């Protein structure tokens, strides 16, 4: 691969990296948001970190801090599993535990997706409810259902609104602890993202300067050839 193509690829990768950093920073206060990052490799031909190029984006699934809200319609998972939700007969997964009850008495996310229990949709009766640390939904002292929890692969597909798809997701037996009255915060560290922002901008500027140098050399070569 020629030098100019490599440098152009590095500049394009920096632009993608900056877009991801911007996305992360804009979601620093979004409930249960998972940071997006790039896996990167270094071009061994040139043997320089200047040409380290992100090759794919990935979702960082590490847990965010759990914040107490005192709202019984808020739940957070203390562990690595995900809740299952259904929308239009499609199963998705989330850590975003802002709950509601729809007009049919079904437990949902506030965005409308139906939370799944061991028996499917969770049907509630009028009145309050509690949720045990094992994810059991309890009304009038009786267990109505229990949250279905799934373990996702390392790279689930983000589909927006804190939802993920993963055809290889496995239903968990070792359940995460469910904390009613808590929400999980974003796992974005804004200070770390700002450091990445500065590093990426500097990398972009350095690559750009090298590319400008190559262009100047080529222009001089073309001018010299034209004189013959």
Biotite code that builds the C-alpha atoms (Angstrom):
import biotite.structure as struc

atoms = struc.array([
    struc.Atom([0.000, 0.000, 0.000], chain_id="A", res_id=1, res_name="UNK", atom_name="CA", element="C"),
    struc.Atom([1.410, 3.423, -0.932], chain_id="A", res_id=2, res_name="UNK", atom_name="CA", element="C"),
    struc.Atom([2.144, 6.064, 1.687], chain_id="A", res_id=3, res_name="UNK", atom_name="CA", element="C"),
    struc.Atom([-0.604, 8.465, 0.630], chain_id="A", res_id=4, res_name="UNK", atom_name="CA", element="C"),
    struc.Atom([-3.280, 5.745, 0.795], chain_id="A", res_id=5, res_name="UNK", atom_name="CA", element="C"),
    struc.Atom([-2.140, 4.751, 4.282], chain_id="A", res_id=6, res_name="UNK", atom_name="CA", element="C"),
    struc.Atom([-2.184, 8.349, 5.495], chain_id="A", res_id=7, res_name="UNK", atom_name="CA", element="C"),
    struc.Atom([-5.606, 8.960, 3.960], chain_id="A", res_id=8, res_name="UNK", atom_name="CA", element="C"),
    struc.Atom([-6.881, 5.869, 5.766], chain_id="A", res_id=9, res_name="UNK", atom_name="CA", element="C"),
    struc.Atom([-5.437, 7.152, 9.047], chain_id="A", res_id=10, res_name="UNK", atom_name="CA", element="C"),
    struc.Atom([-7.162, 10.524, 8.596], chain_id="A", res_id=11, res_name="UNK", atom_name="CA", element="C"),
    struc.Atom([-10.480, 8.815, 7.838], chain_id="A", res_id=12, res_name="UNK", atom_name="CA", element="C"),
    struc.Atom([-10.079, 6.622, 10.919], chain_id="A", res_id=13, res_name="UNK", atom_name="CA", element="C"),
    struc.Atom([-9.433, 9.691, 13.076], chain_id="A", res_id=14, res_name="UNK", atom_name="CA", element="C"),
    struc.Atom([-12.652, 11.263, 11.793], chain_id="A", res_id=15, res_name="UNK", atom_name="CA", element="C"),
    struc.Atom([-14.568, 8.102, 12.737], chain_id="A", res_id=16, res_name="UNK", atom_name="CA", element="C"),
    struc.Atom([-12.898, 8.111, 16.143], chain_id="A", res_id=17, res_name="UNK", atom_name="CA", element="C"),
    struc.Atom([-13.895, 11.745, 16.707], chain_id="A", res_id=18, res_name="UNK", atom_name="CA", element="C"),
    struc.Atom([-17.492, 10.888, 15.797], chain_id="A", res_id=19, res_name="UNK", atom_name="CA", element="C"),
    struc.Atom([-17.527, 8.081, 18.381], chain_id="A", res_id=20, res_name="UNK", atom_name="CA", element="C"),
    struc.Atom([-16.018, 10.309, 21.061], chain_id="A", res_id=21, res_name="UNK", atom_name="CA", element="C"),
    struc.Atom([-18.681, 12.921, 20.329], chain_id="A", res_id=22, res_name="UNK", atom_name="CA", element="C"),
    struc.Atom([-21.381, 10.255, 20.619], chain_id="A", res_id=23, res_name="UNK", atom_name="CA", element="C"),
    struc.Atom([-19.981, 9.084, 23.954], chain_id="A", res_id=24, res_name="UNK", atom_name="CA", element="C"),
    struc.Atom([-19.750, 12.601, 25.385], chain_id="A", res_id=25, res_name="UNK", atom_name="CA", element="C"),
    struc.Atom([-23.310, 13.419, 24.313], chain_id="A", res_id=26, res_name="UNK", atom_name="CA", element="C"),
    struc.Atom([-24.539, 10.330, 26.216], chain_id="A", res_id=27, res_name="UNK", atom_name="CA", element="C"),
    struc.Atom([-22.541, 10.786, 29.413], chain_id="A", res_id=28, res_name="UNK", atom_name="CA", element="C"),
    struc.Atom([-25.817, 11.322, 31.327], chain_id="A", res_id=29, res_name="UNK", atom_name="CA", element="C"),
    struc.Atom([-27.900, 8.734, 29.432], chain_id="A", res_id=30, res_name="UNK", atom_name="CA", element="C"),
    struc.Atom([-29.204, 5.882, 31.607], chain_id="A", res_id=31, res_name="UNK", atom_name="CA", element="C"),
    struc.Atom([-27.219, 2.642, 31.097], chain_id="A", res_id=32, res_name="UNK", atom_name="CA", element="C"),
    struc.Atom([-25.491, 3.949, 27.958], chain_id="A", res_id=33, res_name="UNK", atom_name="CA", element="C"),
    struc.Atom([-22.544, 1.770, 26.907], chain_id="A", res_id=34, res_name="UNK", atom_name="CA", element="C"),
    struc.Atom([-19.448, 3.488, 25.592], chain_id="A", res_id=35, res_name="UNK", atom_name="CA", element="C"),
    struc.Atom([-18.491, 2.931, 21.960], chain_id="A", res_id=36, res_name="UNK", atom_name="CA", element="C"),
    struc.Atom([-14.812, 2.423, 21.187], chain_id="A", res_id=37, res_name="UNK", atom_name="CA", element="C"),
    struc.Atom([-12.539, 1.432, 18.310], chain_id="A", res_id=38, res_name="UNK", atom_name="CA", element="C"),
    struc.Atom([-10.264, -1.575, 18.289], chain_id="A", res_id=39, res_name="UNK", atom_name="CA", element="C"),
    struc.Atom([-7.058, -0.457, 16.574], chain_id="A", res_id=40, res_name="UNK", atom_name="CA", element="C"),
    struc.Atom([-4.034, -1.961, 14.899], chain_id="A", res_id=41, res_name="UNK", atom_name="CA", element="C"),
    struc.Atom([-0.701, -0.453, 13.920], chain_id="A", res_id=42, res_name="UNK", atom_name="CA", element="C"),
    struc.Atom([0.450, -0.592, 10.305], chain_id="A", res_id=43, res_name="UNK", atom_name="CA", element="C"),
    struc.Atom([3.559, -2.802, 10.600], chain_id="A", res_id=44, res_name="UNK", atom_name="CA", element="C"),
    struc.Atom([4.876, -1.771, 7.185], chain_id="A", res_id=45, res_name="UNK", atom_name="CA", element="C"),
    struc.Atom([5.681, 1.717, 8.435], chain_id="A", res_id=46, res_name="UNK", atom_name="CA", element="C"),
    struc.Atom([6.299, 0.619, 12.040], chain_id="A", res_id=47, res_name="UNK", atom_name="CA", element="C"),
    struc.Atom([4.920, 3.815, 13.558], chain_id="A", res_id=48, res_name="UNK", atom_name="CA", element="C"),
    struc.Atom([2.106, 4.578, 15.949], chain_id="A", res_id=49, res_name="UNK", atom_name="CA", element="C"),
    struc.Atom([1.253, 7.529, 13.719], chain_id="A", res_id=50, res_name="UNK", atom_name="CA", element="C"),
    struc.Atom([-0.532, 5.086, 11.435], chain_id="A", res_id=51, res_name="UNK", atom_name="CA", element="C"),
    struc.Atom([-2.438, 3.189, 14.113], chain_id="A", res_id=52, res_name="UNK", atom_name="CA", element="C"),
    struc.Atom([-5.807, 2.762, 12.463], chain_id="A", res_id=53, res_name="UNK", atom_name="CA", element="C"),
    struc.Atom([-9.141, 1.795, 14.083], chain_id="A", res_id=54, res_name="UNK", atom_name="CA", element="C"),
    struc.Atom([-10.518, -1.241, 12.275], chain_id="A", res_id=55, res_name="UNK", atom_name="CA", element="C"),
    struc.Atom([-13.931, -1.690, 13.878], chain_id="A", res_id=56, res_name="UNK", atom_name="CA", element="C"),
    struc.Atom([-16.132, -0.166, 16.534], chain_id="A", res_id=57, res_name="UNK", atom_name="CA", element="C"),
    struc.Atom([-17.155, -2.127, 19.593], chain_id="A", res_id=58, res_name="UNK", atom_name="CA", element="C"),
    struc.Atom([-19.505, -1.707, 22.529], chain_id="A", res_id=59, res_name="UNK", atom_name="CA", element="C"),
    struc.Atom([-17.835, -1.588, 25.949], chain_id="A", res_id=60, res_name="UNK", atom_name="CA", element="C"),
    struc.Atom([-20.248, -3.562, 28.133], chain_id="A", res_id=61, res_name="UNK", atom_name="CA", element="C"),
    struc.Atom([-18.742, -2.866, 31.553], chain_id="A", res_id=62, res_name="UNK", atom_name="CA", element="C"),
    struc.Atom([-21.277, -1.843, 34.192], chain_id="A", res_id=63, res_name="UNK", atom_name="CA", element="C"),
    struc.Atom([-21.913, 1.803, 35.002], chain_id="A", res_id=64, res_name="UNK", atom_name="CA", element="C"),
    struc.Atom([-22.404, 3.094, 38.545], chain_id="A", res_id=65, res_name="UNK", atom_name="CA", element="C"),
    struc.Atom([-25.749, 2.348, 40.216], chain_id="A", res_id=66, res_name="UNK", atom_name="CA", element="C"),
    struc.Atom([-27.565, 5.466, 41.393], chain_id="A", res_id=67, res_name="UNK", atom_name="CA", element="C"),
    struc.Atom([-30.357, 5.438, 43.979], chain_id="A", res_id=68, res_name="UNK", atom_name="CA", element="C"),
    struc.Atom([-33.581, 7.148, 42.841], chain_id="A", res_id=69, res_name="UNK", atom_name="CA", element="C"),
    struc.Atom([-36.175, 5.734, 45.255], chain_id="A", res_id=70, res_name="UNK", atom_name="CA", element="C"),
    struc.Atom([-38.587, 5.239, 42.342], chain_id="A", res_id=71, res_name="UNK", atom_name="CA", element="C"),
    struc.Atom([-40.195, 1.769, 42.357], chain_id="A", res_id=72, res_name="UNK", atom_name="CA", element="C"),
    struc.Atom([-40.448, 1.920, 38.554], chain_id="A", res_id=73, res_name="UNK", atom_name="CA", element="C"),
    struc.Atom([-36.651, 2.037, 38.325], chain_id="A", res_id=74, res_name="UNK", atom_name="CA", element="C"),
    struc.Atom([-34.497, -1.106, 38.329], chain_id="A", res_id=75, res_name="UNK", atom_name="CA", element="C"),
    struc.Atom([-30.785, -1.699, 37.799], chain_id="A", res_id=76, res_name="UNK", atom_name="CA", element="C"),
    struc.Atom([-28.886, -4.934, 37.279], chain_id="A", res_id=77, res_name="UNK", atom_name="CA", element="C"),
    struc.Atom([-25.842, -5.427, 39.504], chain_id="A", res_id=78, res_name="UNK", atom_name="CA", element="C"),
    struc.Atom([-23.928, -7.850, 37.303], chain_id="A", res_id=79, res_name="UNK", atom_name="CA", element="C"),
    struc.Atom([-23.289, -8.511, 33.636], chain_id="A", res_id=80, res_name="UNK", atom_name="CA", element="C"),
    struc.Atom([-26.653, -9.777, 32.375], chain_id="A", res_id=81, res_name="UNK", atom_name="CA", element="C"),
    struc.Atom([-29.337, -7.909, 30.403], chain_id="A", res_id=82, res_name="UNK", atom_name="CA", element="C"),
    struc.Atom([-33.116, -7.695, 30.618], chain_id="A", res_id=83, res_name="UNK", atom_name="CA", element="C"),
    struc.Atom([-35.105, -9.066, 27.685], chain_id="A", res_id=84, res_name="UNK", atom_name="CA", element="C"),
    struc.Atom([-37.837, -6.952, 26.081], chain_id="A", res_id=85, res_name="UNK", atom_name="CA", element="C"),
    struc.Atom([-40.247, -7.614, 23.215], chain_id="A", res_id=86, res_name="UNK", atom_name="CA", element="C"),
    struc.Atom([-41.406, -5.241, 20.503], chain_id="A", res_id=87, res_name="UNK", atom_name="CA", element="C"),
    struc.Atom([-43.249, -6.277, 17.334], chain_id="A", res_id=88, res_name="UNK", atom_name="CA", element="C"),
    struc.Atom([-42.465, -9.940, 18.135], chain_id="A", res_id=89, res_name="UNK", atom_name="CA", element="C"),
    struc.Atom([-38.733, -9.217, 18.147], chain_id="A", res_id=90, res_name="UNK", atom_name="CA", element="C"),
    struc.Atom([-36.602, -9.893, 21.224], chain_id="A", res_id=91, res_name="UNK", atom_name="CA", element="C"),
    struc.Atom([-34.081, -7.237, 22.263], chain_id="A", res_id=92, res_name="UNK", atom_name="CA", element="C"),
    struc.Atom([-31.924, -6.716, 25.330], chain_id="A", res_id=93, res_name="UNK", atom_name="CA", element="C"),
    struc.Atom([-31.306, -3.732, 27.583], chain_id="A", res_id=94, res_name="UNK", atom_name="CA", element="C"),
    struc.Atom([-29.821, -2.485, 30.840], chain_id="A", res_id=95, res_name="UNK", atom_name="CA", element="C"),
    struc.Atom([-32.104, 0.542, 30.804], chain_id="A", res_id=96, res_name="UNK", atom_name="CA", element="C"),
    struc.Atom([-34.460, -0.122, 33.709], chain_id="A", res_id=97, res_name="UNK", atom_name="CA", element="C"),
    struc.Atom([-36.979, 2.722, 33.476], chain_id="A", res_id=98, res_name="UNK", atom_name="CA", element="C"),
    struc.Atom([-40.295, 0.864, 33.719], chain_id="A", res_id=99, res_name="UNK", atom_name="CA", element="C"),
    struc.Atom([-43.970, 1.621, 33.141], chain_id="A", res_id=100, res_name="UNK", atom_name="CA", element="C"),
    struc.Atom([-47.285, -0.236, 32.952], chain_id="A", res_id=101, res_name="UNK", atom_name="CA", element="C"),
    struc.Atom([-49.237, -0.026, 29.702], chain_id="A", res_id=102, res_name="UNK", atom_name="CA", element="C"),
    struc.Atom([-53.009, 0.162, 29.239], chain_id="A", res_id=103, res_name="UNK", atom_name="CA", element="C"),
    struc.Atom([-53.267, -3.636, 29.263], chain_id="A", res_id=104, res_name="UNK", atom_name="CA", element="C"),
    struc.Atom([-51.453, -3.978, 32.585], chain_id="A", res_id=105, res_name="UNK", atom_name="CA", element="C"),
    struc.Atom([-48.221, -5.244, 31.009], chain_id="A", res_id=106, res_name="UNK", atom_name="CA", element="C"),
    struc.Atom([-44.871, -4.234, 32.463], chain_id="A", res_id=107, res_name="UNK", atom_name="CA", element="C"),
    struc.Atom([-42.921, -2.259, 29.860], chain_id="A", res_id=108, res_name="UNK", atom_name="CA", element="C"),
    struc.Atom([-40.025, 0.100, 29.427], chain_id="A", res_id=109, res_name="UNK", atom_name="CA", element="C"),
    struc.Atom([-41.044, 3.759, 29.312], chain_id="A", res_id=110, res_name="UNK", atom_name="CA", element="C"),
    struc.Atom([-40.304, 3.551, 25.577], chain_id="A", res_id=111, res_name="UNK", atom_name="CA", element="C"),
    struc.Atom([-43.004, 0.876, 25.218], chain_id="A", res_id=112, res_name="UNK", atom_name="CA", element="C"),
    struc.Atom([-41.113, -2.406, 24.831], chain_id="A", res_id=113, res_name="UNK", atom_name="CA", element="C"),
    struc.Atom([-42.627, -5.245, 26.885], chain_id="A", res_id=114, res_name="UNK", atom_name="CA", element="C"),
    struc.Atom([-40.374, -6.556, 29.644], chain_id="A", res_id=115, res_name="UNK", atom_name="CA", element="C"),
    struc.Atom([-40.048, -10.336, 29.483], chain_id="A", res_id=116, res_name="UNK", atom_name="CA", element="C"),
    struc.Atom([-40.391, -12.718, 32.389], chain_id="A", res_id=117, res_name="UNK", atom_name="CA", element="C"),
    struc.Atom([-39.885, -16.464, 32.546], chain_id="A", res_id=118, res_name="UNK", atom_name="CA", element="C"),
    struc.Atom([-43.410, -16.867, 31.122], chain_id="A", res_id=119, res_name="UNK", atom_name="CA", element="C"),
    struc.Atom([-43.238, -14.095, 28.518], chain_id="A", res_id=120, res_name="UNK", atom_name="CA", element="C"),
    struc.Atom([-44.990, -10.737, 28.986], chain_id="A", res_id=121, res_name="UNK", atom_name="CA", element="C"),
    struc.Atom([-45.388, -9.774, 32.657], chain_id="A", res_id=122, res_name="UNK", atom_name="CA", element="C"),
    struc.Atom([-49.074, -9.171, 33.433], chain_id="A", res_id=123, res_name="UNK", atom_name="CA", element="C"),
    struc.Atom([-49.756, -6.991, 36.481], chain_id="A", res_id=124, res_name="UNK", atom_name="CA", element="C"),
    struc.Atom([-52.923, -6.364, 38.433], chain_id="A", res_id=125, res_name="UNK", atom_name="CA", element="C"),
    struc.Atom([-53.939, -2.843, 39.515], chain_id="A", res_id=126, res_name="UNK", atom_name="CA", element="C"),
    struc.Atom([-51.905, -1.645, 42.489], chain_id="A", res_id=127, res_name="UNK", atom_name="CA", element="C"),
    struc.Atom([-48.295, -1.484, 43.509], chain_id="A", res_id=128, res_name="UNK", atom_name="CA", element="C"),
    struc.Atom([-45.587, -4.083, 43.098], chain_id="A", res_id=129, res_name="UNK", atom_name="CA", element="C"),
    struc.Atom([-42.130, -4.879, 44.385], chain_id="A", res_id=130, res_name="UNK", atom_name="CA", element="C"),
    struc.Atom([-39.179, -6.533, 42.711], chain_id="A", res_id=131, res_name="UNK", atom_name="CA", element="C"),
    struc.Atom([-36.881, -8.829, 44.667], chain_id="A", res_id=132, res_name="UNK", atom_name="CA", element="C"),
    struc.Atom([-33.111, -8.999, 44.268], chain_id="A", res_id=133, res_name="UNK", atom_name="CA", element="C"),
    struc.Atom([-33.686, -12.192, 42.257], chain_id="A", res_id=134, res_name="UNK", atom_name="CA", element="C"),
    struc.Atom([-35.882, -10.264, 39.819], chain_id="A", res_id=135, res_name="UNK", atom_name="CA", element="C"),
    struc.Atom([-39.172, -11.669, 41.102], chain_id="A", res_id=136, res_name="UNK", atom_name="CA", element="C"),
    struc.Atom([-42.135, -9.364, 40.455], chain_id="A", res_id=137, res_name="UNK", atom_name="CA", element="C"),
    struc.Atom([-44.349, -9.501, 43.547], chain_id="A", res_id=138, res_name="UNK", atom_name="CA", element="C"),
    struc.Atom([-47.930, -8.284, 44.087], chain_id="A", res_id=139, res_name="UNK", atom_name="CA", element="C"),
    struc.Atom([-49.987, -8.865, 47.239], chain_id="A", res_id=140, res_name="UNK", atom_name="CA", element="C"),
    struc.Atom([-47.294, -11.195, 48.558], chain_id="A", res_id=141, res_name="UNK", atom_name="CA", element="C"),
    struc.Atom([-47.457, -13.406, 45.470], chain_id="A", res_id=142, res_name="UNK", atom_name="CA", element="C"),
    struc.Atom([-44.744, -13.876, 42.853], chain_id="A", res_id=143, res_name="UNK", atom_name="CA", element="C"),
    struc.Atom([-46.260, -12.912, 39.488], chain_id="A", res_id=144, res_name="UNK", atom_name="CA", element="C"),
    struc.Atom([-43.194, -13.715, 37.380], chain_id="A", res_id=145, res_name="UNK", atom_name="CA", element="C"),
    struc.Atom([-39.427, -13.327, 37.352], chain_id="A", res_id=146, res_name="UNK", atom_name="CA", element="C"),
    struc.Atom([-37.341, -11.216, 34.982], chain_id="A", res_id=147, res_name="UNK", atom_name="CA", element="C"),
    struc.Atom([-35.705, -13.158, 32.170], chain_id="A", res_id=148, res_name="UNK", atom_name="CA", element="C"),
    struc.Atom([-32.009, -12.279, 32.156], chain_id="A", res_id=149, res_name="UNK", atom_name="CA", element="C"),
    struc.Atom([-29.603, -12.941, 29.292], chain_id="A", res_id=150, res_name="UNK", atom_name="CA", element="C"),
    struc.Atom([-25.856, -12.941, 28.841], chain_id="A", res_id=151, res_name="UNK", atom_name="CA", element="C"),
    struc.Atom([-24.812, -11.295, 25.587], chain_id="A", res_id=152, res_name="UNK", atom_name="CA", element="C"),
    struc.Atom([-21.794, -11.969, 23.403], chain_id="A", res_id=153, res_name="UNK", atom_name="CA", element="C"),
    struc.Atom([-18.903, -9.501, 23.417], chain_id="A", res_id=154, res_name="UNK", atom_name="CA", element="C"),
    struc.Atom([-20.281, -7.615, 20.423], chain_id="A", res_id=155, res_name="UNK", atom_name="CA", element="C"),
    struc.Atom([-24.085, -7.190, 20.462], chain_id="A", res_id=156, res_name="UNK", atom_name="CA", element="C"),
    struc.Atom([-25.660, -4.950, 17.829], chain_id="A", res_id=157, res_name="UNK", atom_name="CA", element="C"),
    struc.Atom([-26.818, -1.556, 19.205], chain_id="A", res_id=158, res_name="UNK", atom_name="CA", element="C"),
    struc.Atom([-30.192, -0.626, 17.690], chain_id="A", res_id=159, res_name="UNK", atom_name="CA", element="C"),
    struc.Atom([-30.829, 2.628, 19.568], chain_id="A", res_id=160, res_name="UNK", atom_name="CA", element="C"),
    struc.Atom([-32.681, 3.682, 22.734], chain_id="A", res_id=161, res_name="UNK", atom_name="CA", element="C"),
    struc.Atom([-30.399, 1.527, 24.884], chain_id="A", res_id=162, res_name="UNK", atom_name="CA", element="C"),
    struc.Atom([-31.476, -1.669, 23.092], chain_id="A", res_id=163, res_name="UNK", atom_name="CA", element="C"),
    struc.Atom([-29.284, -4.414, 21.653], chain_id="A", res_id=164, res_name="UNK", atom_name="CA", element="C"),
    struc.Atom([-29.837, -7.412, 19.425], chain_id="A", res_id=165, res_name="UNK", atom_name="CA", element="C"),
    struc.Atom([-27.815, -10.590, 19.787], chain_id="A", res_id=166, res_name="UNK", atom_name="CA", element="C"),
    struc.Atom([-28.877, -13.850, 18.147], chain_id="A", res_id=167, res_name="UNK", atom_name="CA", element="C"),
    struc.Atom([-26.360, -15.720, 20.314], chain_id="A", res_id=168, res_name="UNK", atom_name="CA", element="C"),
    struc.Atom([-27.621, -14.368, 23.644], chain_id="A", res_id=169, res_name="UNK", atom_name="CA", element="C"),
    struc.Atom([-27.954, -17.056, 26.311], chain_id="A", res_id=170, res_name="UNK", atom_name="CA", element="C"),
    struc.Atom([-30.532, -17.008, 29.105], chain_id="A", res_id=171, res_name="UNK", atom_name="CA", element="C"),
    struc.Atom([-28.752, -16.786, 32.437], chain_id="A", res_id=172, res_name="UNK", atom_name="CA", element="C"),
    struc.Atom([-29.073, -19.159, 35.371], chain_id="A", res_id=173, res_name="UNK", atom_name="CA", element="C"),
    struc.Atom([-26.663, -17.224, 37.581], chain_id="A", res_id=174, res_name="UNK", atom_name="CA", element="C"),
    struc.Atom([-28.734, -14.055, 37.748], chain_id="A", res_id=175, res_name="UNK", atom_name="CA", element="C"),
    struc.Atom([-27.486, -10.541, 38.294], chain_id="A", res_id=176, res_name="UNK", atom_name="CA", element="C"),
    struc.Atom([-28.858, -8.885, 41.427], chain_id="A", res_id=177, res_name="UNK", atom_name="CA", element="C"),
    struc.Atom([-31.860, -6.670, 40.626], chain_id="A", res_id=178, res_name="UNK", atom_name="CA", element="C"),
    struc.Atom([-31.916, -3.383, 42.543], chain_id="A", res_id=179, res_name="UNK", atom_name="CA", element="C"),
    struc.Atom([-35.353, -1.752, 42.639], chain_id="A", res_id=180, res_name="UNK", atom_name="CA", element="C"),
    struc.Atom([-35.235, 2.015, 43.099], chain_id="A", res_id=181, res_name="UNK", atom_name="CA", element="C"),
    struc.Atom([-31.880, 2.314, 41.317], chain_id="A", res_id=182, res_name="UNK", atom_name="CA", element="C"),
    struc.Atom([-30.763, 3.185, 37.792], chain_id="A", res_id=183, res_name="UNK", atom_name="CA", element="C"),
    struc.Atom([-27.489, 2.357, 36.098], chain_id="A", res_id=184, res_name="UNK", atom_name="CA", element="C"),
    struc.Atom([-25.501, 5.365, 34.925], chain_id="A", res_id=185, res_name="UNK", atom_name="CA", element="C"),
    struc.Atom([-23.617, 5.623, 31.650], chain_id="A", res_id=186, res_name="UNK", atom_name="CA", element="C"),
    struc.Atom([-20.222, 3.919, 31.714], chain_id="A", res_id=187, res_name="UNK", atom_name="CA", element="C"),
    struc.Atom([-18.660, 6.896, 29.898], chain_id="A", res_id=188, res_name="UNK", atom_name="CA", element="C"),
    struc.Atom([-15.876, 8.647, 31.820], chain_id="A", res_id=189, res_name="UNK", atom_name="CA", element="C"),
    struc.Atom([-15.947, 12.173, 30.428], chain_id="A", res_id=190, res_name="UNK", atom_name="CA", element="C"),
    struc.Atom([-12.372, 12.917, 31.527], chain_id="A", res_id=191, res_name="UNK", atom_name="CA", element="C"),
    struc.Atom([-11.049, 9.867, 29.677], chain_id="A", res_id=192, res_name="UNK", atom_name="CA", element="C"),
    struc.Atom([-13.069, 10.824, 26.607], chain_id="A", res_id=193, res_name="UNK", atom_name="CA", element="C"),
    struc.Atom([-11.606, 14.332, 26.683], chain_id="A", res_id=194, res_name="UNK", atom_name="CA", element="C"),
    struc.Atom([-8.102, 12.828, 26.800], chain_id="A", res_id=195, res_name="UNK", atom_name="CA", element="C"),
    struc.Atom([-8.975, 10.627, 23.802], chain_id="A", res_id=196, res_name="UNK", atom_name="CA", element="C"),
    struc.Atom([-10.341, 13.690, 22.038], chain_id="A", res_id=197, res_name="UNK", atom_name="CA", element="C"),
    struc.Atom([-7.076, 15.608, 22.464], chain_id="A", res_id=198, res_name="UNK", atom_name="CA", element="C"),
    struc.Atom([-4.983, 12.580, 21.423], chain_id="A", res_id=199, res_name="UNK", atom_name="CA", element="C"),
    struc.Atom([-7.092, 11.964, 18.325], chain_id="A", res_id=200, res_name="UNK", atom_name="CA", element="C"),
    struc.Atom([-6.979, 15.610, 17.243], chain_id="A", res_id=201, res_name="UNK", atom_name="CA", element="C"),
    struc.Atom([-3.182, 15.607, 17.616], chain_id="A", res_id=202, res_name="UNK", atom_name="CA", element="C"),
    struc.Atom([-2.946, 12.343, 15.659], chain_id="A", res_id=203, res_name="UNK", atom_name="CA", element="C"),
    struc.Atom([-5.108, 13.839, 12.914], chain_id="A", res_id=204, res_name="UNK", atom_name="CA", element="C"),
    struc.Atom([-2.975, 16.976, 12.750], chain_id="A", res_id=205, res_name="UNK", atom_name="CA", element="C"),
    struc.Atom([0.265, 14.954, 12.598], chain_id="A", res_id=206, res_name="UNK", atom_name="CA", element="C"),
    struc.Atom([-1.059, 12.681, 9.845], chain_id="A", res_id=207, res_name="UNK", atom_name="CA", element="C"),
    struc.Atom([-2.327, 15.704, 7.949], chain_id="A", res_id=208, res_name="UNK", atom_name="CA", element="C"),
    struc.Atom([1.085, 17.397, 8.107], chain_id="A", res_id=209, res_name="UNK", atom_name="CA", element="C"),
    struc.Atom([2.827, 14.275, 6.799], chain_id="A", res_id=210, res_name="UNK", atom_name="CA", element="C"),
    struc.Atom([0.290, 13.996, 3.979], chain_id="A", res_id=211, res_name="UNK", atom_name="CA", element="C"),
    struc.Atom([0.852, 17.644, 3.068], chain_id="A", res_id=212, res_name="UNK", atom_name="CA", element="C"),
    struc.Atom([4.593, 16.924, 2.926], chain_id="A", res_id=213, res_name="UNK", atom_name="CA", element="C"),
    struc.Atom([4.045, 14.044, 0.511], chain_id="A", res_id=214, res_name="UNK", atom_name="CA", element="C"),
    struc.Atom([1.801, 16.200, -1.642], chain_id="A", res_id=215, res_name="UNK", atom_name="CA", element="C"),
    struc.Atom([4.457, 18.932, -1.772], chain_id="A", res_id=216, res_name="UNK", atom_name="CA", element="C"),
    struc.Atom([7.079, 16.395, -2.880], chain_id="A", res_id=217, res_name="UNK", atom_name="CA", element="C"),
    struc.Atom([4.774, 15.060, -5.599], chain_id="A", res_id=218, res_name="UNK", atom_name="CA", element="C"),
    struc.Atom([3.942, 18.553, -6.830], chain_id="A", res_id=219, res_name="UNK", atom_name="CA", element="C"),
    struc.Atom([7.642, 19.389, -7.039], chain_id="A", res_id=220, res_name="UNK", atom_name="CA", element="C"),
    struc.Atom([8.327, 16.168, -8.937], chain_id="A", res_id=221, res_name="UNK", atom_name="CA", element="C"),
    struc.Atom([5.538, 16.903, -11.422], chain_id="A", res_id=222, res_name="UNK", atom_name="CA", element="C"),
    struc.Atom([6.853, 20.451, -11.924], chain_id="A", res_id=223, res_name="UNK", atom_name="CA", element="C"),
    struc.Atom([10.377, 19.175, -12.561], chain_id="A", res_id=224, res_name="UNK", atom_name="CA", element="C"),
    struc.Atom([9.110, 16.608, -15.069], chain_id="A", res_id=225, res_name="UNK", atom_name="CA", element="C"),
    struc.Atom([7.128, 19.282, -16.886], chain_id="A", res_id=226, res_name="UNK", atom_name="CA", element="C"),
    struc.Atom([10.339, 21.257, -17.451], chain_id="A", res_id=227, res_name="UNK", atom_name="CA", element="C"),
    struc.Atom([11.855, 18.489, -19.555], chain_id="A", res_id=228, res_name="UNK", atom_name="CA", element="C"),
])
